[in-house]
Amino acid sequence: MPDHDRIEGAARNLGGKAKEAAGKVTGDEKLKAEGKADQISGKIQNAVGGVKDSLRDNRN
């Protein structure tokens, strides 16, 4: 089972993409920047979860 961080990171990344798209459509630069930041945060969280998965798999 994937680590909780991977699931949460993927969700944050997708939410960030939606926010960025909404910012582009509405011309809201702040919303667009928040979306990009959420995507980066999600990718980092996903990577942390991947490391945790690897460590857990290596123990078994």
N, C-alpha and C positions, 0 to 999 in steps of 0.2 A: 504494500500500500504506500502511495507517495506521501512524503512528508507534508504536514499541514502548511508549511511555508511555501511549498511549491504551488499548492492549490490557491492559497491566498495571493501569492505573487502573480500568478496567471490572471486571476480575477482583477487585481489592481491594474495590471497591464492593459487588459481589455477595457476597463473603465476609463483609463487614461486615454486610450485611443478614441473612445466615444466623446470624452470631454474635449479633446483636441479638435475633433471633427465638428462638434457643436460650436466651438470657438471660431473655427474657420468660417462656418456658415453664417454666424451672427456678427462676425467681425470683432469679437471680444478677444483681444490679445491676452488679457489676464487668464481667461478660461483656457485658451489655447496653451499658454505656458504651464498652467496647472496640470493640464492633460499630459504634456511632455514630461513633467516632473513625476507624475504618477506612473508613467510608463517606465521611467528609469528606476524608480523605487520598486516597482513590480518585478523588473528583470533582476535586480539585485536580490530581492527576497526569494525569487525562484532559484537563483544560483545557490544561495545559502541552503535552501531545501535540497537541492541536488547534492551538495556536499554531505549533508546529513544522511541522505539516502545511501550515498556511497559508503560512508563510514558504517552505517548500520548493516549494509550488505556484506562488508568485509569482515564484520564480527561473526557472521553466521557461516 
